[in-house]
Amino acid sequence: MTLGNWPAVGVAEARKRAKDALFEAMTGKDPAAEKKKEAERAPDVFEDVAAEFVLRFLKPRQKRWQATEAIIKNKLISRWRGRPIRQITKPDVLKLLDREMDAGRQRMANQSHQLAGQLFRWALRRGYVDQDPTAGVDKPAKDKSRDRVLSDEELAEVWQAASQLGYPFGPFVQLLILTGQRRNEVAGLLWAEIDFDKQLWSLPADRTKNGRPHDIPLSALAMAILEKTPRLANRVFPSAKKTSERTISGFSKTKRRIDALILEDRKRQAAASDQPSDDVEPMPAWVLHDLRRTSVTGMAELGVQPHVIEAVVNHVSGHKAGVAGVYNRATYALEKREALNRWAEHVTQLAGMDAGSVDESDSLA
């Protein structure tokens, strides 16, 4: 009876398996035969093992397991579909990671490395493989902490470009700027979460990253955008089918459209100033999540206290971390509203709008 292959199965693990096998033999069982039967019942091809990994490992542990499952399907299964999982080797793993790195997708290469490692280690524990082909494979790229903060001029350009997108992506991007909340939280916004009388957006615990319910005061500008948004479904931003209960997607495409509109506007301004349009450069690289960081930084520059900013974006750190957080249950509701109102006034000035108002062209097409 083979206990496993070194180094995937270390000495301690081998001893444990041997002890378990001897115990089974002493009780009249045939451990080798049992292992053979288990192997016969076990899923063989990679996609079947991956599906069971999602079902038995990811779903019980991750609140947003669907996003992880999508990466497994798009990056791992698409590469190894139909292959017996025991035949996948270290060179196969390296080829997959090299492909992502060569395409400039360093973050995705790291995510693929992490997920493949989790999947194969789980499969090893289940007895579906005898060794982990990701063992000894280094992370392909060093994780980079993004620190991109848009300048006031850039933020105004994004706002104006969003106003040209129309519904649903125009108001979606503008609410990202005004609220400072996460992309998926804004994209999944439900009409039932908004109290128009109290001008309040209440996020339930199952829709927040840290599992804590979160109230976001809505500024007059945010309220004006929502009031002009059509109610086509339970969601404020349903998918392209309009009445679908699925949220909008295609964020990368939306971001490219914003970049194109900004570049077009820059060239138009250059032409009006008799400057050559060939010298006009696009906005430096940025992502939608940078809008959240820009909002946080902007509020800090307006004098909002750090603990209030943390409350606005639902961060649990600093004064709310550890033992202090157990006793400090303050919600800072008034301070949060004042902070977001000040931030909205700042955005209003940047966008060249009248305070407390939003034109039809500023959010809908």
C-alpha positions as CSV (number, residue, x, y, z in Angstrom):
1,M,0.0,0.0,0.0
2,T,1.5,3.3,-1.1
3,L,1.1,6.0,1.6
4,G,2.1,8.9,-0.7
5,N,5.0,10.5,-2.5
6,W,7.7,12.6,-0.9
7,P,8.0,15.6,-0.5
8,A,4.2,16.2,-0.9
9,V,3.7,13.7,1.9
10,G,6.2,14.3,4.7
11,V,7.4,11.9,7.3
12,A,4.9,12.9,10.0
13,E,2.0,12.6,7.6
14,A,3.3,9.2,6.3
15,R,3.5,7.9,9.9
16,K,-0.1,9.1,10.5
17,R,-1.3,7.3,7.4
18,A,0.6,4.1,8.3
19,K,-0.9,4.2,11.8
20,D,-4.4,4.6,10.4
21,A,-3.8,1.8,7.9
22,L,-2.5,-0.6,10.6
23,F,-5.5,0.2,12.8
24,E,-7.9,-0.6,10.0
25,A,-6.0,-3.9,9.4
26,M,-6.3,-4.8,13.0
27,T,-10.1,-4.3,12.9
28,G,-10.3,-6.7,9.9
29,K,-10.5,-4.1,7.1
30,D,-8.3,-4.1,4.1
31,P,-6.9,-0.5,3.9
32,A,-5.4,-1.1,0.4
33,A,-8.7,-2.3,-0.9
34,E,-10.5,0.6,0.7
35,K,-8.1,3.1,-0.9
36,K,-8.6,1.5,-4.3
37,K,-12.4,1.7,-4.0
38,E,-12.1,5.4,-2.9
39,A,-9.8,6.1,-5.9
40,E,-12.4,4.5,-8.2
41,R,-15.1,6.7,-6.7
42,A,-13.0,9.8,-6.8
43,P,-13.4,12.4,-9.6
44,D,-10.7,12.1,-12.2
45,V,-10.7,14.9,-14.7
46,F,-9.6,18.3,-13.5
47,E,-12.9,20.1,-13.9
48,D,-14.8,17.6,-11.8
49,V,-12.3,17.9,-9.0
50,A,-12.4,21.7,-9.3
51,A,-16.3,21.6,-9.1
52,E,-16.1,19.6,-5.9
53,F,-13.4,21.9,-4.5
54,V,-15.8,24.9,-5.1
55,L,-18.7,23.0,-3.5
56,R,-16.9,21.6,-0.4
57,F,-14.1,24.1,0.2
58,L,-14.9,27.5,-1.2
59,K,-18.7,27.8,-0.6
60,P,-18.5,27.1,3.2
61,R,-15.6,29.5,3.7
62,Q,-16.1,32.5,1.3
63,K,-19.0,34.9,1.2
64,R,-18.3,35.8,-2.4
65,W,-17.2,32.4,-3.6
66,Q,-18.7,33.0,-7.1
67,A,-16.0,35.5,-7.9
68,T,-13.3,32.9,-7.0
69,E,-15.2,30.2,-9.0
70,A,-15.1,32.5,-12.0
71,I,-11.3,32.7,-11.9
72,I,-11.0,28.9,-11.5
73,K,-13.2,28.4,-14.6
74,N,-11.6,31.1,-16.7
75,K,-7.9,30.4,-15.8
76,L,-7.6,26.9,-14.5
77,I,-10.4,24.8,-16.0
78,S,-10.0,26.5,-19.4
79,R,-6.4,25.4,-19.5
80,W,-6.7,21.9,-18.1
81,R,-10.2,20.8,-19.1
82,G,-10.5,17.1,-19.8
83,R,-7.1,16.2,-18.3
84,P,-6.8,13.7,-15.5
85,I,-5.8,15.7,-12.4
86,R,-3.1,13.3,-11.5
87,Q,-1.4,14.0,-14.9
88,I,-1.0,17.7,-14.3
89,T,2.6,18.5,-13.5
90,K,4.7,21.3,-12.2
91,P,5.7,22.4,-15.8
92,D,1.9,22.6,-16.6
93,V,1.5,25.0,-13.6
94,L,4.5,27.1,-14.7
95,K,3.2,27.4,-18.3
96,L,-0.1,28.6,-16.9
97,L,1.5,31.3,-14.8
98,D,4.0,32.3,-17.5
99,R,1.1,32.9,-19.8
100,E,-0.5,35.4,-17.5
101,M,2.8,37.1,-16.8
102,D,3.7,37.4,-20.5
103,A,0.3,39.1,-21.0
104,G,1.1,41.6,-18.3
105,R,-1.5,40.2,-15.9
106,Q,0.7,40.0,-12.8
107,R,-2.1,40.2,-10.3
108,M,-4.1,37.4,-12.1
109,A,-0.9,35.3,-12.2
110,N,-0.6,35.6,-8.4
111,Q,-4.3,34.8,-8.0
112,S,-4.0,31.8,-10.3
113,H,-0.9,30.6,-8.3
114,Q,-2.8,30.9,-5.0
115,L,-6.0,29.2,-6.2
116,A,-4.2,26.3,-7.9
117,G,-2.2,25.8,-4.8
118,Q,-5.3,25.7,-2.6
119,L,-7.1,23.4,-5.0
120,F,-4.2,20.8,-5.3
121,R,-3.5,20.8,-1.6
122,W,-7.2,20.2,-0.9
123,A,-7.2,17.4,-3.6
124,L,-4.1,15.9,-1.9
125,R,-5.9,15.8,1.5
126,R,-8.8,14.1,-0.2
127,G,-6.6,11.5,-1.8
128,Y,-7.5,12.6,-5.4
129,V,-3.8,13.2,-6.1
130,D,-0.6,11.8,-4.7
131,Q,1.4,15.0,-5.0
132,D,0.9,18.8,-5.3
133,P,2.3,20.1,-8.6
134,T,2.4,23.7,-7.2
135,A,4.7,22.7,-4.4
136,G,8.0,24.6,-4.8
137,V,6.5,27.0,-7.4
138,D,7.2,30.6,-6.3
139,K,4.6,33.3,-6.6
140,P,5.2,34.8,-10.1
141,A,5.1,38.4,-9.1
142,K,5.5,40.6,-6.0
143,D,2.2,41.9,-4.7
144,K,1.9,45.6,-5.2
145,S,-0.1,47.8,-3.0
146,R,-1.9,50.3,-5.2
147,D,-1.6,53.9,-4.1
148,R,-3.1,55.7,-7.1
149,V,-5.1,58.8,-6.1
150,L,-6.7,60.9,-8.8
151,S,-6.0,64.6,-8.8
152,D,-8.9,67.0,-8.6
153,E,-8.5,67.7,-12.3
154,E,-8.6,63.9,-13.1
155,L,-11.6,63.4,-10.8
156,A,-13.5,66.1,-12.6
157,E,-12.6,64.5,-15.9
158,V,-13.9,61.1,-14.8
159,W,-17.1,62.8,-13.5
160,Q,-17.7,64.6,-16.8
161,A,-17.0,61.4,-18.8
162,A,-19.4,59.4,-16.6
163,S,-22.1,62.0,-17.3
164,Q,-21.7,61.1,-21.0
165,L,-22.1,57.4,-20.4
166,G,-25.7,57.5,-19.5
167,Y,-27.6,55.0,-17.5
168,P,-26.6,52.6,-15.9
169,F,-22.9,53.2,-15.9
170,G,-22.9,57.0,-15.7
171,P,-24.7,57.2,-12.3
172,F,-23.0,54.1,-11.1
173,V,-19.5,55.7,-11.5
174,Q,-20.7,59.0,-10.0
175,L,-22.1,57.2,-6.9
176,L,-18.8,55.4,-6.5
177,I,-17.2,58.8,-6.3
178,L,-19.8,60.3,-4.0
179,T,-20.1,57.5,-1.5
180,G,-16.6,56.0,-1.4
181,Q,-18.1,52.5,-1.2
182,R,-16.8,49.3,-2.9
183,R,-17.6,48.6,-6.6
184,N,-19.6,45.5,-5.9
185,E,-21.6,47.2,-3.1
186,V,-22.6,50.0,-5.4
187,A,-23.2,47.7,-8.4
188,G,-25.5,45.5,-6.3
189,L,-27.5,48.4,-4.8
190,L,-31.1,47.6,-4.1
191,W,-33.9,50.1,-4.0
192,A,-35.0,48.5,-0.8
193,E,-31.7,49.6,0.8
194,I,-32.4,53.3,0.3
195,D,-34.5,55.3,2.7
196,F,-35.4,58.5,0.7
197,D,-36.9,60.2,3.7
198,K,-33.8,59.7,5.8
199,Q,-31.5,60.1,2.8
200,L,-29.8,56.9,3.9
201,W,-28.4,53.8,2.3
202,S,-28.4,50.8,4.6
203,L,-26.1,47.9,3.5
204,P,-27.0,44.6,5.1
205,A,-24.2,42.5,6.6
206,D,-24.3,39.9,3.8
207,R,-23.4,42.6,1.3
208,T,-20.4,44.0,3.1
209,K,-16.8,42.7,2.9
210,N,-16.4,42.5,6.7
211,G,-19.8,41.1,7.4
212,R,-21.0,44.2,9.3
213,P,-24.1,46.2,8.5
214,H,-23.2,49.6,7.2
215,D,-25.2,52.9,6.9
216,I,-24.1,55.4,4.3
217,P,-25.6,58.9,4.5
218,L,-26.5,60.2,1.1
219,S,-25.7,63.8,0.1
220,A,-28.1,66.0,-1.9
221,L,-26.1,65.3,-5.0
222,A,-26.2,61.5,-4.5
223,M,-30.0,61.7,-3.8
224,A,-30.5,63.8,-7.0
225,I,-28.8,61.1,-9.1
226,L,-30.9,58.3,-7.5
227,E,-34.1,60.2,-7.9
228,K,-33.4,60.6,-11.6
229,T,-32.5,56.9,-12.0
230,P,-35.3,54.8,-13.6
231,R,-36.8,52.0,-11.5
232,L,-36.6,49.0,-13.9
233,A,-36.1,46.2,-11.3
234,N,-35.4,45.6,-7.6
235,R,-31.8,46.6,-8.3
236,V,-30.8,50.2,-9.0
237,F,-28.3,49.0,-11.7
238,P,-29.7,45.8,-13.2
239,S,-27.9,44.0,-16.1
240,A,-28.2,44.9,-19.7
241,K,-31.6,43.2,-19.9
242,K,-32.9,46.1,-17.7
243,T,-35.5,44.1,-15.9
244,S,-33.0,41.4,-14.9
245,E,-32.2,40.7,-11.2
246,R,-28.6,40.4,-12.1
247,T,-26.3,43.3,-11.5
248,I,-24.4,45.2,-14.1
249,S,-21.1,43.9,-15.3
250,G,-18.5,44.9,-18.0
251,F,-16.6,47.2,-15.7
252,S,-13.4,47.0,-17.7
253,K,-15.3,48.0,-20.9
254,T,-16.9,50.9,-19.0
255,K,-13.5,52.1,-17.8
256,R,-12.1,52.0,-21.3
257,R,-15.1,54.1,-22.5
258,I,-14.3,56.6,-19.8
259,D,-10.7,56.8,-20.8
260,A,-11.7,57.3,-24.5
261,L,-14.1,60.1,-23.6
262,I,-11.4,61.8,-21.4
263,L,-8.8,61.6,-24.2
264,E,-11.4,62.9,-26.7
265,D,-12.2,65.8,-24.4
266,R,-8.5,66.6,-23.9
267,K,-7.9,66.7,-27.6
268,R,-10.9,68.9,-28.1
269,Q,-9.5,71.4,-25.5
270,A,-6.1,71.2,-27.1
271,A,-7.6,72.1,-30.5
272,A,-9.5,75.0,-29.0
273,S,-6.1,76.3,-27.7
274,D,-4.4,75.8,-31.0
275,Q,-2.3,73.0,-29.6
276,P,-1.4,69.9,-31.7
277,S,-3.7,67.0,-30.7
278,D,-0.9,64.5,-31.3
279,D,0.8,65.8,-28.1
280,V,-2.3,65.0,-26.0
281,E,-1.7,62.1,-23.6
282,P,-4.4,59.8,-22.1
283,M,-5.0,59.8,-18.3
284,P,-2.3,57.8,-16.5
285,A,-3.2,54.2,-15.6
286,W,-6.0,53.9,-13.0
287,V,-8.8,51.5,-12.0
288,L,-12.3,52.0,-10.7
289,H,-11.2,51.0,-7.2
290,D,-8.9,54.1,-7.2
291,L,-12.1,56.2,-6.9
292,R,-12.6,54.8,-3.4
293,R,-9.1,55.7,-2.4
294,T,-9.5,59.1,-4.0
295,S,-12.6,59.7,-2.0
296,V,-10.9,58.7,1.3
297,T,-7.9,60.9,0.5
298,G,-10.1,63.8,-0.5
299,M,-12.1,63.7,2.7
300,A,-8.8,63.7,4.7
301,E,-7.6,66.7,2.8
302,L,-10.9,68.5,3.6
303,G,-10.1,68.0,7.3
304,V,-12.3,64.9,8.1
305,Q,-10.9,63.0,11.0
306,P,-9.4,59.5,10.3
307,H,-11.9,57.6,12.6
308,V,-14.8,59.3,10.8
309,I,-13.4,58.3,7.4
310,E,-13.0,54.7,8.6
311,A,-16.6,54.8,9.6
312,V,-17.7,56.2,6.2
313,V,-15.9,53.3,4.3
314,N,-16.7,50.6,6.8
315,H,-13.2,49.9,7.8
316,V,-12.5,48.1,11.1
317,S,-9.0,49.1,12.1
318,G,-7.3,51.7,14.3
319,H,-9.6,52.8,17.1
320,K,-12.1,50.1,16.3
321,A,-9.6,47.2,16.1
322,G,-9.0,44.6,18.8
323,V,-10.3,45.2,22.4
324,A,-11.1,48.8,21.7
325,G,-13.6,47.8,19.1
326,V,-15.5,45.6,21.5
327,Y,-16.4,48.6,23.7
328,N,-16.5,51.3,21.1
329,R,-19.9,50.9,19.4
330,A,-20.2,54.5,18.2
331,T,-21.6,54.7,14.6
332,Y,-20.6,58.4,14.1
333,A,-23.8,58.9,12.0
334,L,-23.8,62.7,12.2
335,E,-20.0,62.9,11.5
336,K,-20.4,60.5,8.5
337,R,-23.1,62.7,7.0
338,E,-21.1,65.9,7.5
339,A,-18.1,64.2,5.9
340,L,-20.0,63.0,2.8
341,N,-21.8,66.3,2.4
342,R,-18.4,68.1,2.5
343,W,-17.0,65.7,-0.1
344,A,-20.1,66.1,-2.3
345,E,-19.7,69.9,-2.2
346,H,-16.1,69.5,-3.2
347,V,-17.0,67.2,-6.1
348,T,-19.8,69.7,-7.1
349,Q,-17.2,72.5,-7.3
350,L,-14.8,70.3,-9.3
351,A,-17.5,69.4,-11.8
352,G,-18.6,73.0,-12.2
353,M,-22.2,72.4,-11.0
354,D,-24.5,74.4,-8.8
355,A,-24.4,73.2,-5.2
356,G,-27.0,70.7,-4.3
357,S,-28.2,70.2,-7.9
358,V,-27.6,67.8,-10.8
359,D,-28.7,68.4,-14.4
360,E,-30.3,65.7,-16.4
361,S,-27.2,65.5,-18.5
362,D,-25.0,64.9,-15.4
363,S,-26.3,61.4,-14.9
364,L,-28.6,60.2,-17.6
365,A,-28.5,60.1,-21.4
